[in-house]
């Protein structure tokens, strides 16, 4: 959403943000590459389980990862085979099951999240305190405005460390999802 009083977008800013996004993606991927085999080739699944999907049905994980139903079923089977996740009966619906991280799955998920955050911290480290504060304000505003639904929030936060953003109190993604829900304008992912 663009504000009326906003200056025209500088194409350099747009291009540099996409370059930064690519760099962040590559650096976070490299930071977790060593965990890929242990994580049944899907580190994001473990971090999503750690953050919000542990003890929930598979459809929460399916939406967060953007997988089809057969895709998430295959992934869960791989995670179970690696003894990272276990299924337990849903006490509210005996036909369904809930996903739970095993202790080794929880440890691995924590290492994955920590390694990703370390990769991002390395890029932010050269900034001054003033530059970091300005960047935090801008990123918070962008995340708040870009979040249009609870599903979108889960997809955005699938690799987060919730206590790092004081979730839910000051998390901009949670705020964006809450704003969309309150306004009755939740849009799909």
trRosetta pair geometry for C-beta under 8 A, 3 or more apart (Angstrom, degrees):
i j d omega theta_ij theta_ji phi_ij phi_ji
1 145 5.9 -122 36 -172 102 118
2 6 5.6 -115 -173 48 84 141
3 6 4.4 110 64 -26 87 104
7 10 8.0 18 114 -38 113 86
9 13 6.5 -122 -174 64 81 119
9 14 5.8 56 158 -45 124 116
10 13 4.4 85 73 -2 97 106
10 14 7.3 -177 89 -5 53 82
11 14 5.5 -53 -147 39 41 112
11 15 6.0 39 156 -18 71 109
12 15 5.8 -59 -144 42 28 109
12 16 5.9 24 159 -16 66 112
13 16 5.9 -60 -141 41 25 106
13 17 6.2 26 158 -20 63 107
14 17 6.0 -56 -149 34 26 110
14 18 6.7 22 155 -14 62 105
15 18 5.9 -57 -152 37 31 107
15 19 6.4 31 150 -19 65 106
16 19 5.3 -50 -145 37 37 114
16 20 6.2 40 152 -21 66 102
17 20 5.5 -50 -146 36 33 112
17 21 6.3 39 151 -23 64 102
18 21 5.4 -48 -147 33 35 116
18 22 6.5 38 152 -19 64 101
19 22 5.7 -51 -152 35 33 112
19 23 6.4 33 149 -18 65 106
20 23 5.5 -53 -146 38 34 113
20 24 6.1 36 154 -19 67 104
20 123 7.9 125 -154 174 93 146
21 24 5.8 -51 -145 37 29 111
21 25 6.2 33 154 -20 63 107
22 25 5.6 -54 -148 37 30 114
22 26 6.2 26 156 -16 65 108
23 26 5.9 -57 -146 40 29 108
23 27 6.0 23 158 -15 66 111
23 123 7.0 125 127 -110 120 143
24 27 5.9 -58 -140 41 27 107
24 28 6.0 22 162 -14 65 110
24 119 7.7 122 -152 124 59 107
24 120 6.3 33 -139 -104 101 89
24 123 6.9 -82 -91 8 80 166
25 28 6.2 -60 -144 40 23 105
25 29 6.2 24 156 -19 61 111
26 29 5.7 -57 -146 38 28 113
26 30 6.3 27 156 -18 64 106
27 30 5.7 -53 -146 37 31 111
27 31 6.3 34 153 -23 63 106
27 119 4.3 162 142 176 100 118
27 120 7.3 140 100 -69 126 49
27 122 7.3 -146 -176 64 141 120
27 123 6.7 157 49 -44 172 120
28 31 5.5 -51 -146 34 33 115
28 32 6.5 8 161 0 65 109
28 116 4.6 35 -145 -139 100 89
28 119 5.0 175 -86 80 53 147
28 120 6.8 17 -75 -49 102 89
28 159 7.4 62 180 157 142 158
29 32 6.5 -73 -148 48 26 92
29 33 6.3 53 152 -59 65 91
30 33 5.5 -25 -145 -12 33 120
30 119 7.1 141 68 -118 89 140
31 115 4.3 169 157 153 104 96
31 116 5.6 155 89 -88 135 42
31 118 6.4 165 -146 70 140 95
31 119 3.9 -113 -42 -49 145 129
32 35 4.9 -56 -170 41 73 114
32 36 6.7 101 132 -55 81 78
32 39 7.8 -9 172 4 108 151
32 43 4.6 -33 167 -38 138 179
32 112 5.2 49 -126 -145 118 84
32 115 5.5 141 -77 94 69 129
32 116 6.0 0 -45 -64 116 90
33 36 5.5 -25 -157 -14 42 118
35 38 5.3 -71 -160 53 58 109
35 39 5.0 47 146 -20 91 116
35 43 5.3 79 101 -95 117 120
35 108 6.4 143 -154 -171 117 98
35 111 6.5 166 -92 104 137 111
35 112 5.2 -152 107 -89 169 93
35 115 7.2 173 -15 32 132 154
36 39 5.9 -65 -137 45 23 103
36 41 5.5 28 175 -120 86 50
36 43 6.2 -70 -94 -34 57 104
37 41 7.1 17 -100 -66 33 67
38 82 7.1 131 -176 -172 46 136
38 108 5.9 -151 131 -134 119 138
39 42 5.9 -131 133 66 101 43
39 43 4.4 68 101 -83 172 60
39 45 7.2 152 168 53 104 96
39 46 5.2 -100 -142 -11 110 134
39 79 8.0 -14 180 -107 55 89
39 82 7.7 130 -158 116 13 166
39 84 7.0 94 -135 -109 49 169
39 108 6.1 177 -84 151 85 131
39 112 6.6 64 -79 -76 145 140
40 45 7.6 -47 72 59 106 139
40 75 7.1 125 121 -162 124 65
40 78 3.8 139 -173 137 128 106
40 79 4.9 -132 27 -78 156 55
40 81 7.1 116 -107 62 127 94
40 82 4.6 -140 -60 -6 104 143
40 84 6.5 -135 -10 24 116 140
41 78 7.1 -42 35 154 95 153
42 45 4.1 41 125 0 116 117
42 46 7.3 141 106 -12 74 81
42 65 7.4 16 -170 -136 127 144
42 75 5.7 -1 10 -146 164 116
42 78 7.5 101 12 88 115 134
42 79 7.5 -67 59 -65 115 105
43 46 5.8 -57 -159 36 44 109
43 47 6.4 34 151 -13 75 106
43 112 4.6 178 -166 -143 111 140
43 159 8.0 46 121 -114 96 107
44 47 5.7 -56 -144 42 37 106
44 48 6.0 40 156 -22 69 106
44 64 8.0 -167 151 132 104 101
44 65 6.1 135 111 -111 118 98
44 158 5.3 36 -175 134 100 122
44 159 5.8 -60 -122 -71 82 98
45 48 5.8 -55 -146 37 28 110
45 49 6.4 30 153 -19 63 105
45 61 6.4 46 -144 -164 86 119
45 65 6.1 3 -86 -78 78 144
45 75 5.8 -170 -94 167 156 130
45 79 6.5 -122 121 -70 139 137
46 49 5.6 -52 -148 35 32 112
46 50 6.3 34 153 -20 65 105
46 79 7.5 169 -73 -126 84 124
46 84 6.5 -64 -99 168 113 134
46 101 7.2 88 -148 -113 78 118
46 105 6.1 -149 -132 -172 106 85
46 108 5.9 -60 -171 104 159 100
46 109 3.9 -148 154 -92 100 91
46 112 5.8 105 85 21 121 153
47 50 5.4 -50 -146 36 35 115
47 51 6.1 29 157 -17 67 110
47 109 5.4 162 -82 -159 46 90
47 112 5.4 -119 -60 101 105 123
47 113 5.1 136 -123 -70 111 92
47 116 7.6 4 -92 7 158 146
47 158 6.2 93 96 150 100 65
47 159 4.7 42 113 -121 153 54
47 160 7.7 138 161 37 115 37
48 51 5.8 -60 -142 41 29 107
48 52 6.7 -53 -175 49 64 83
48 53 5.1 28 138 5 87 129
48 61 5.9 125 112 -125 132 77
48 64 4.6 136 -146 125 142 149
48 65 6.5 -109 -11 -54 164 93
48 154 7.4 64 -148 176 108 91
48 158 4.1 -22 -84 -152 101 88
48 159 7.5 -34 -57 -60 71 48
49 53 4.7 -71 -105 74 47 100
49 54 4.9 82 173 -66 76 78
49 61 6.8 6 -72 -96 81 119
49 85 6.8 -121 -116 -99 165 115
49 99 6.4 -97 -123 125 115 122
49 101 5.2 134 135 -60 127 106
49 105 7.1 -29 96 153 146 122
49 109 6.4 -108 70 -101 97 152
50 54 6.5 44 -100 -36 22 123
50 101 6.5 42 -78 -50 67 158
50 106 6.5 125 -104 -134 98 64
50 109 3.9 168 -48 145 131 140
50 110 6.7 168 -135 -62 152 61
50 113 6.7 -111 85 -35 152 135
51 113 7.9 140 -58 -94 101 138
51 157 6.2 -166 157 139 151 99
51 158 6.9 -180 44 -147 144 30
51 159 7.9 -129 -29 -90 146 4
51 160 5.8 90 -120 65 145 83
51 161 7.8 -122 -97 -106 104 24
51 162 5.7 140 -145 -37 87 107
52 56 7.5 7 139 -6 65 146
52 60 7.2 -130 119 165 93 130
52 64 7.7 159 71 -85 113 148
52 154 6.2 -123 82 -125 147 95
52 157 7.1 64 -9 103 134 118
52 162 7.7 118 -55 -65 90 134
53 56 4.9 -99 -160 48 56 122
53 60 4.6 174 -121 109 96 119
53 61 4.8 94 -166 -69 157 84
53 64 6.5 -109 -56 7 133 151
53 99 6.5 2 143 74 96 126
53 154 7.9 88 -60 -160 99 122
54 99 6.9 -103 -129 105 40 84
54 100 6.1 63 -166 -130 83 50
54 101 5.2 -47 -114 -2 118 100
55 98 5.5 1 -167 168 41 128
55 99 7.3 -77 -25 74 12 56
55 100 5.9 48 -74 -93 58 83
56 60 4.3 0 128 19 139 149
56 61 7.5 154 88 -29 108 85
56 98 6.3 162 89 -148 3 90
56 99 6.5 -20 66 43 56 92
57 60 6.1 116 69 -4 66 94
57 90 6.9 4 -80 -82 96 138
57 96 5.9 -32 -112 177 117 128
57 97 7.5 120 -122 81 71 45
57 98 6.2 -66 -73 -105 51 61
57 99 7.3 100 -150 -2 13 91
58 61 5.5 -59 -159 43 51 110
58 62 5.9 60 143 -31 77 104
58 72 5.3 137 170 138 110 127
58 73 7.1 52 173 -80 160 61
58 76 6.0 -54 -115 -56 123 148
58 97 7.7 40 -26 76 103 85
58 99 6.1 103 -78 -36 67 122
59 62 5.0 -47 -141 33 38 121
59 63 6.4 38 160 -18 67 100
59 72 7.9 127 -95 93 33 167
60 63 6.3 -56 -154 35 27 106
60 64 6.4 23 152 -16 62 112
60 154 6.8 -122 -173 -158 81 157
61 64 5.7 -58 -143 40 32 112
61 65 6.0 9 166 -1 68 114
61 67 7.7 -10 128 36 79 123
61 72 5.8 137 100 -148 101 124
61 75 7.8 -149 139 94 128 133
61 76 7.6 115 85 -71 153 103
61 99 6.6 12 -25 26 139 161
62 65 6.6 -74 -146 48 19 94
62 67 5.2 -103 -144 68 65 90
62 68 7.6 -50 -156 126 109 10
62 69 6.4 5 -130 -95 148 51
62 71 7.6 120 -132 76 88 93
62 72 4.1 -70 -91 -46 88 157
63 66 7.5 25 -174 -71 29 41
63 151 4.9 -89 171 -145 134 103
63 154 6.2 56 105 85 106 136
63 155 6.9 -96 143 -60 75 95
63 189 7.0 -157 -170 -78 91 118
64 151 7.9 -138 -71 -162 54 65
64 154 4.4 -89 -93 142 95 104
64 155 5.4 -174 -143 -86 47 52
64 158 4.7 136 173 -94 109 116
65 72 6.9 140 60 -95 127 98
65 75 7.6 -30 100 20 167 177
65 155 7.8 -166 -48 -120 17 78
65 158 6.7 129 -75 -139 63 157
66 155 6.7 65 -48 -127 94 120
66 189 7.5 116 -96 -163 93 157
67 71 3.7 -140 -175 100 104 123
67 72 4.5 135 98 -55 131 83
67 75 6.6 -61 -135 -7 172 139
68 71 4.3 98 50 3 77 108
68 72 7.1 -152 86 -5 39 82
69 72 6.2 -54 -145 37 29 104
69 73 6.4 31 154 -20 63 108
70 73 5.5 -55 -146 37 34 114
70 74 6.3 36 155 -21 67 104
71 74 5.8 -54 -150 35 29 110
71 75 6.4 29 152 -18 64 107
72 75 5.4 -51 -145 38 36 115
72 76 6.2 39 155 -21 67 103
73 76 5.9 -52 -147 35 29 110
73 77 6.5 33 152 -20 62 105
74 77 5.7 -55 -152 34 31 113
74 78 6.6 31 150 -18 64 104
75 78 5.6 -55 -152 35 33 111
75 79 6.3 30 152 -16 67 106
76 79 5.6 -53 -145 39 34 111
76 80 6.2 37 153 -20 66 105
76 85 6.4 -94 -150 97 72 145
76 87 7.2 61 169 -62 125 112
76 99 6.6 -108 -128 -103 117 123
77 80 5.7 -52 -146 37 30 112
77 81 6.2 34 153 -22 63 107
78 81 5.6 -54 -147 36 30 114
78 82 6.5 21 155 -10 64 107
79 82 5.8 -60 -147 43 31 105
79 84 4.7 -87 -168 69 82 108
79 85 3.9 30 131 18 119 119
79 105 7.1 59 -176 -115 104 130
80 83 7.4 30 179 -81 36 33
80 84 7.6 -99 -72 49 21 67
80 85 5.5 -67 -71 78 61 85
80 86 6.5 98 -122 -103 88 44
80 87 6.8 -25 -93 -12 131 93
83 102 5.8 -40 162 34 70 166
83 104 6.2 39 116 57 96 135
83 105 7.6 -144 126 -45 52 97
84 101 6.8 -39 163 -145 69 73
84 102 5.9 -145 -161 32 19 105
84 104 6.3 -95 -105 98 61 92
84 105 3.4 113 -172 -94 68 102
84 108 6.4 -56 -127 45 116 141
85 99 5.6 -18 -170 -165 121 98
85 100 6.8 143 -159 74 67 41
85 101 6.0 -47 -101 -104 68 43
85 102 6.5 -131 -75 -11 15 87
85 105 5.6 109 -59 -106 57 163
86 99 7.8 146 77 -154 35 52
86 100 5.4 -26 64 66 82 95
86 102 5.8 85 -16 -66 102 95
87 97 4.0 26 -178 155 109 143
87 98 7.0 142 -156 67 61 37
87 99 6.3 -34 -99 -96 65 56
87 100 7.6 153 -102 19 18 82
88 97 6.2 146 69 -163 28 88
88 98 5.3 -28 65 60 85 91
88 100 5.8 25 -2 -4 116 126
89 94 6.1 -2 -169 -137 120 60
89 96 7.8 106 -161 86 56 51
89 97 5.9 -61 -102 -109 32 73
89 98 7.5 15 106 13 16 87
90 93 4.7 2 96 56 126 77
90 94 7.1 -144 68 -81 76 21
90 95 7.9 -27 47 62 114 47
90 96 4.1 -1 14 89 140 97
90 97 5.9 -151 -25 -109 86 16
90 98 5.1 119 -85 -36 77 93
92 96 7.9 -16 76 55 79 122
93 96 4.3 38 96 20 113 111
101 105 3.9 -148 -162 101 84 118
101 106 4.5 114 130 -61 132 78
101 109 6.3 -59 -130 -7 148 142
102 105 4.4 97 45 5 72 106
102 106 7.0 -134 91 -7 37 85
103 106 5.7 -52 -147 34 31 113
103 107 6.5 32 155 -18 64 104
104 107 5.7 -50 -147 36 35 112
104 108 6.3 33 155 -16 66 107
105 108 5.8 -56 -145 40 30 109
105 109 6.1 33 155 -22 65 108
106 109 5.7 -53 -144 35 29 113
106 110 6.5 31 155 -20 62 104
107 110 5.9 -56 -153 34 30 111
107 111 6.6 28 151 -17 64 105
108 111 5.7 -54 -150 36 35 111
108 112 6.4 38 151 -22 67 104
109 112 5.6 -52 -148 33 32 114
109 113 6.5 30 155 -16 65 104
110 113 5.9 -54 -147 38 31 109
110 114 6.2 30 155 -18 65 109
111 114 5.7 -57 -145 40 30 111
111 115 6.1 29 157 -20 66 108
112 115 6.0 -57 -147 36 26 108
112 116 6.5 25 156 -17 62 107
112 159 7.9 -101 135 -144 103 90
113 116 5.9 -57 -150 36 30 110
113 117 6.4 26 155 -16 65 108
113 159 6.7 171 -112 -178 75 65
113 160 7.5 14 -140 120 114 21
113 161 5.0 122 167 -75 126 94
114 117 5.9 -58 -148 39 30 109
114 118 6.3 34 153 -23 65 107
114 161 7.7 74 -75 -80 53 137
115 118 5.6 -51 -147 33 32 115
115 119 6.7 36 153 -22 63 101
116 119 5.8 -53 -156 30 34 113
116 120 6.7 27 151 -12 66 104
116 159 5.7 -80 128 168 172 120
117 120 5.8 -56 -150 39 36 108
117 121 6.1 41 151 -24 69 107
117 161 6.0 -11 -61 -9 141 133
117 164 7.1 -159 -119 -87 141 163
118 121 5.5 -50 -142 36 32 115
118 122 6.6 42 154 -28 62 99
119 122 5.9 -48 -156 23 30 115
119 123 7.4 25 149 -12 59 101
120 123 5.9 -57 -161 34 40 109
120 124 6.4 25 149 -10 72 111
121 124 5.7 -64 -143 45 35 105
121 125 6.0 60 155 -52 68 95
122 125 5.8 -29 -147 -2 27 123
124 127 5.6 -49 -175 17 62 120
124 132 6.5 80 177 -112 108 99
124 135 7.4 -166 -133 94 106 158
127 131 3.9 -129 -170 95 102 123
127 132 4.9 135 110 -59 124 79
127 135 6.7 -29 -165 -5 167 142
128 131 4.6 95 50 8 76 102
128 132 6.9 -138 94 -6 39 87
129 132 5.7 -54 -147 36 30 113
129 133 6.4 31 154 -20 64 105
130 133 5.8 -52 -147 34 31 111
130 134 6.5 29 154 -16 63 106
131 134 5.8 -55 -147 38 32 110
131 135 6.2 32 154 -19 65 108
132 135 5.7 -56 -145 39 30 111
132 136 6.2 34 154 -23 65 105
133 136 5.7 -51 -147 33 30 114
133 137 6.6 30 155 -17 62 105
134 137 5.9 -55 -152 36 31 111
134 138 6.4 27 154 -15 65 108
135 138 5.8 -58 -146 40 32 109
135 139 6.0 28 158 -17 68 110
136 139 5.9 -57 -141 40 26 107
136 140 6.1 30 158 -21 63 108
137 140 5.8 -54 -145 35 26 112
137 141 6.5 25 157 -17 62 107
138 141 5.9 -57 -151 36 30 110
138 142 6.3 27 154 -17 65 109
139 142 5.7 -56 -145 39 32 111
139 143 6.1 30 158 -18 67 108
139 172 7.7 167 122 33 68 158
140 143 6.0 -58 -145 39 27 108
140 144 6.2 29 157 -21 64 108
140 172 4.2 177 -158 -62 70 144
141 144 5.8 -54 -147 35 28 113
141 145 6.3 15 161 -8 64 112
141 172 7.3 -92 -49 -144 17 144
142 145 6.2 -64 -146 44 26 103
142 146 5.9 19 160 -16 65 118
143 146 5.8 -61 -136 42 26 107
143 147 6.2 27 164 -27 64 110
143 156 7.1 132 -151 175 99 147
143 172 4.1 95 85 104 112 123
143 173 5.2 -63 163 -66 114 75
143 176 6.5 -134 135 -20 64 140
144 147 6.4 -65 -153 27 22 108
144 172 4.1 -88 -56 -173 85 96
144 173 7.4 -121 -85 -73 45 28
144 175 5.1 -26 -123 89 103 112
144 176 4.3 175 -160 -64 44 98
144 179 7.3 60 -178 8 92 142
145 176 6.6 -113 -30 -114 12 120
146 156 7.8 130 106 -98 110 144
146 176 6.8 -19 62 -148 48 163
147 152 5.5 163 -150 109 64 115
147 153 5.3 52 -156 -81 124 82
147 156 6.3 -77 -98 1 101 158
147 172 7.5 156 2 133 134 74
147 173 4.9 142 -76 -148 152 62
147 175 7.7 109 61 74 138 60
147 176 2.8 107 64 102 112 137
147 177 5.2 -66 150 -49 121 69
147 180 6.9 -130 121 -13 74 129
148 152 5.2 55 52 21 69 163
148 176 7.1 -48 -52 156 33 107
148 177 7.8 24 87 -101 11 57
148 180 5.0 130 -163 -104 43 153
148 185 7.5 -75 -163 121 90 88
148 186 6.5 128 149 -152 70 47
148 187 4.3 -18 144 43 132 98
149 152 4.3 100 53 5 81 103
149 153 6.9 -137 97 -6 46 84
149 177 6.3 14 138 -129 16 86
149 180 5.8 -97 -75 112 43 150
149 181 7.8 102 -135 -63 50 80
149 186 4.1 88 -110 -167 89 94
149 187 5.7 -126 -41 62 114 44
149 188 6.4 -9 -5 -121 164 15
149 189 6.7 -77 59 -67 131 28
150 153 5.5 -50 -149 33 34 115
150 154 6.6 35 152 -18 65 101
150 177 5.0 93 -86 -166 52 129
150 181 6.8 47 -44 -66 99 122
150 186 6.9 -15 1 -137 78 136
151 154 5.8 -52 -151 34 33 110
151 155 6.5 32 151 -18 65 105
151 188 6.9 -19 67 -157 140 55
151 189 5.1 -71 118 -76 115 75
152 155 5.6 -53 -148 37 33 112
152 156 6.2 34 152 -19 66 107
152 177 7.0 -179 67 -93 90 97
152 187 7.6 34 -33 79 139 76
152 188 7.8 126 -52 149 101 31
152 189 5.1 148 -81 -142 75 39
153 156 5.7 -56 -146 38 31 111
153 157 6.0 4 163 2 67 115
153 173 4.8 133 -139 158 89 100
153 174 6.4 89 -155 -86 142 43
153 176 6.9 167 -85 76 104 98
153 177 4.0 -35 -42 -55 140 137
154 157 6.2 -68 -135 52 25 94
154 158 6.5 57 158 -68 61 83
155 158 6.1 -20 -155 -28 28 115
155 189 5.9 65 -14 -144 153 100
156 160 8.0 31 123 -35 70 120
156 173 5.2 -165 96 -132 136 137
157 160 4.2 -39 -159 3 79 131
157 162 7.5 56 -179 -85 128 81
157 167 8.0 95 -148 -99 148 146
157 171 7.9 21 -96 -175 140 135
157 173 5.5 168 -52 99 112 162
160 164 7.0 -145 180 48 87 114
160 165 6.8 -41 -170 5 129 124
160 167 7.6 99 130 -44 139 143
160 173 8.0 -138 -54 26 157 150
161 164 4.2 66 87 -9 102 120
161 165 7.8 133 81 -4 65 82
162 165 6.8 -77 -161 44 37 89
162 167 3.8 -76 -168 40 89 140
162 171 7.4 -36 -150 -81 73 142
163 166 7.1 33 -164 -86 45 34
163 167 6.8 -86 -73 32 30 90
165 170 6.6 -138 162 90 72 81
165 171 4.5 82 122 -104 119 81
165 172 7.4 -92 -174 10 133 73
165 173 7.8 49 122 19 162 99
166 169 4.8 -59 145 61 103 106
166 170 4.4 31 80 37 123 101
166 171 6.6 -160 78 -47 62 73
167 171 4.2 34 -101 -47 73 138
167 174 6.1 134 -140 -29 84 141
168 171 5.5 -73 -143 24 44 119
168 174 4.5 -163 -149 -179 88 166
170 175 7.8 -10 -166 -42 33 123
171 174 3.9 67 84 13 113 111
171 175 6.5 179 92 -13 58 84
172 175 5.3 -52 -144 37 36 116
172 176 6.3 40 155 -23 67 102
173 176 5.7 -49 -149 33 32 112
173 177 6.5 29 153 -15 63 104
174 177 5.8 -56 -147 39 32 109
174 178 6.1 32 154 -19 66 109
175 178 5.7 -56 -145 39 29 111
175 179 6.2 32 155 -22 64 106
176 179 5.7 -52 -146 34 30 112
176 180 6.4 27 156 -16 64 105
177 180 5.8 -55 -148 37 31 110
177 181 6.2 31 154 -19 66 108
177 186 7.8 34 -156 -114 69 103
178 181 5.7 -55 -145 38 31 111
178 182 6.1 30 157 -19 66 108
179 182 5.9 -56 -144 37 27 109
179 183 6.2 17 159 -10 63 112
180 183 6.0 -64 -145 44 27 105
180 185 5.5 -102 -157 79 72 78
180 186 4.8 99 140 -90 110 60
180 187 7.2 -95 -161 8 135 71
181 184 7.5 28 176 -74 31 34
181 186 5.7 30 -86 -60 58 114
